[in-house]
Amino acid sequence: MELHPYFLIILPGLEDLAHQELMDKCPPTNARVTKGGIEINASLDWMAEAHLKLKIPTRILLRISEFKVRDFPKLYQKILHFNWTKFLSHPDPLWEISCTKSRLNHTGRIKETIKKALTQVLIKQPLSKDWEKKNYPPQTFYVRLNDDLLTLSLDLSGDPLYKRNLQSVKGEAPLRENIAAALVYELTYHLNQEVILVDPMCGSGTFLTEALTFYTPLHLRTFAFETAPFFKGKTLKMTKTIEAQGLLTDAVGFDINEELLLKVKKETSGLPITFQNQDSTLTPIKIPGEMIMICNPPYGERLKIEGKRGTFLKEAWKKFIEVDRPLRFGWLLPKDMDDLFLHPKGYKQVSKRSFRNGGLAVTFWVWERL
Ligand SMILES: C[S@@+](CC[C@H](N)C(=O)[O-])C[C@H]1O[C@@H](n2cnc3c(N)ncnc32)[C@H](O)[C@@H]1O
C-alpha cells in the first residue's frame, strides 16, 4: 500500500489531545507532533477515514513536493515541470504563501511566478472540464518557504473541519466545534463509570453535541479531496463502526436564554440531550445519576454580564463546586483570571491547559471531586 505524507493542522495548545485522538481512532503508520500540527505517513484510505472520524484537527494537508529554491527562474521551472495532473481539479487555485529566512520572500512575486508557470502547464495539458460541469470550488495550495526550502501542500479539507454541518443555530459567543471536542475529550479521559454530561451555561450546546458525536464518523458536508484527480472513482465509505463509545450516557444543557434553547433543541432532536431554561448561578442542578460538568461562561468581552466580571464568575464557580458538586468539572476562562480559581474546596486539579480562543488567551481547568 502506497503511503503519503500528510500534515494535520492543530490549534496550538491542543496538539497532545489531537495526537491522543488520532491514536485512539485511526493510528497511522507513523506520526510526529510539532507545534501547531502532526506529520503523518499513511494511505489514501486512511486520509479519507480520518476526515470522517477526527474531530480535533482544523484541516488536513497533503505534502506534494519539497525542493530548495533561491531564485524566480528556478521556481518557474519547478512549477512548470511538476506533475499537476494527479492533483489539480480546478484551473485557478488559491495560493497561501508564507516565507521565513529565505532568499525568496516577496509573496506577491512568488504567487505571480507560480501562476504564470501553471498557465503554461494548462496550455500543454488542459484540465478535464469536470470542474465546470460539476461546479467544483477552487482548491487551495499552501506554499511554505523556510531556509530556502519550499514545501508545496494541497489542502484536502476545504472548509475547516470544525464546520460539521450538524447544526446552524448558534448563540452569541459559540465555541468552535473542534475546541469543544478537544475539551470534552480531555474532561472524560480515563473515566471509569457512566456519567451524564452537564453544561450549566450551554448556549448553542456545542460541548454537548460534540461529546455525544465524538465517536460517530460524520459526513454531512463535502471535503476538498473528493474532487481531486487522485480520488476520482473512489467513494467515501461511511464506517459504521463506532469505536469505544466512552461512558457518556446523556447530556443536559441549561441556559438563561430560553429563545435560544428552543431553537437549539429543535435542531439537536436526534441526540439524547435535555435542555432546560434556568439561571444556573441560583438554581441547584439535580441530575439522576453521577454528573460531570463543563462550562464556558460569559467572559464579559463579547457577552455582557451584570456587575464586575470577576465577581460574577467567582460566585458562579463557587456555586457549581460547593452546591452542585460534579464528579469532574471543566472550566474555560480568560487566562488573566487564573488567580480567582486556584483552590476549589474538596477538589483536586487534574489538568490545566492554555491556548487562544478567537485571539483571547484562555485556560481550561479540569478538577475532580476528592
Ligand atoms: C459563552 S456562552 C456559551 C457558549 C457555548 N459554549 C456554545 O458553544 O454555544 C455563555 C452562555 O451562558 C449563558 N448564561 C449567562 N448567564 C447565565 C446564567 N446565570 N445561567 C445560565 N446561563 C447563563 C448565556 O446565555 C450564554 O448562552
PDBQT file of the ligand as one rigid body, heavy atoms in Angstrom, charges set to zero:
ROOT
HETATM    1  C1  LIG A 401     -20.040  31.892  26.199  1.00  0.00    +0.000 C 
HETATM    2  S1  LIG A 401     -21.686  31.396  26.058  1.00  0.00    +0.000 S 
HETATM    3  C2  LIG A 401     -21.588  29.651  25.946  1.00  0.00    +0.000 C 
HETATM    4  C3  LIG A 401     -21.356  29.245  24.551  1.00  0.00    +0.000 C 
HETATM    5  C4  LIG A 401     -21.446  27.757  24.338  1.00  0.00    +0.000 C 
HETATM    6  N1  LIG A 401     -20.326  27.037  24.880  1.00  0.00    +0.000 N 
HETATM    7  C5  LIG A 401     -21.572  27.487  22.837  1.00  0.00    +0.000 C 
HETATM    8  O1  LIG A 401     -20.695  26.877  22.237  1.00  0.00    +0.000 OA
HETATM    9  O2  LIG A 401     -22.543  27.961  22.259  1.00  0.00    +0.000 OA
HETATM   10  C6  LIG A 401     -22.320  31.634  27.656  1.00  0.00    +0.000 C 
HETATM   11  C7  LIG A 401     -23.793  31.292  27.798  1.00  0.00    +0.000 C 
HETATM   12  O3  LIG A 401     -24.123  31.471  29.194  1.00  0.00    +0.000 OA
HETATM   13  C8  LIG A 401     -25.475  31.844  29.272  1.00  0.00    +0.000 C 
HETATM   14  N2  LIG A 401     -25.681  32.407  30.619  1.00  0.00    +0.000 N 
HETATM   15  C9  LIG A 401     -25.257  33.596  31.117  1.00  0.00    +0.000 A 
HETATM   16  N3  LIG A 401     -25.591  33.711  32.412  1.00  0.00    +0.000 NA
HETATM   17  C10 LIG A 401     -26.262  32.582  32.752  1.00  0.00    +0.000 A 
HETATM   18  C11 LIG A 401     -26.842  32.097  33.956  1.00  0.00    +0.000 A 
HETATM   19  N4  LIG A 401     -26.821  32.842  35.056  1.00  0.00    +0.000 N 
HETATM   20  N5  LIG A 401     -27.415  30.879  33.956  1.00  0.00    +0.000 NA
HETATM   21  C12 LIG A 401     -27.458  30.124  32.813  1.00  0.00    +0.000 A 
HETATM   22  N6  LIG A 401     -26.913  30.522  31.649  1.00  0.00    +0.000 NA
HETATM   23  C13 LIG A 401     -26.316  31.731  31.608  1.00  0.00    +0.000 A 
HETATM   24  C14 LIG A 401     -25.625  32.833  28.123  1.00  0.00    +0.000 C 
HETATM   25  O4  LIG A 401     -26.987  32.950  27.753  1.00  0.00    +0.000 OA
HETATM   26  C15 LIG A 401     -24.761  32.175  27.040  1.00  0.00    +0.000 C 
HETATM   27  O5  LIG A 401     -25.540  31.362  26.193  1.00  0.00    +0.000 OA
ENDROOT
TORSDOF 0
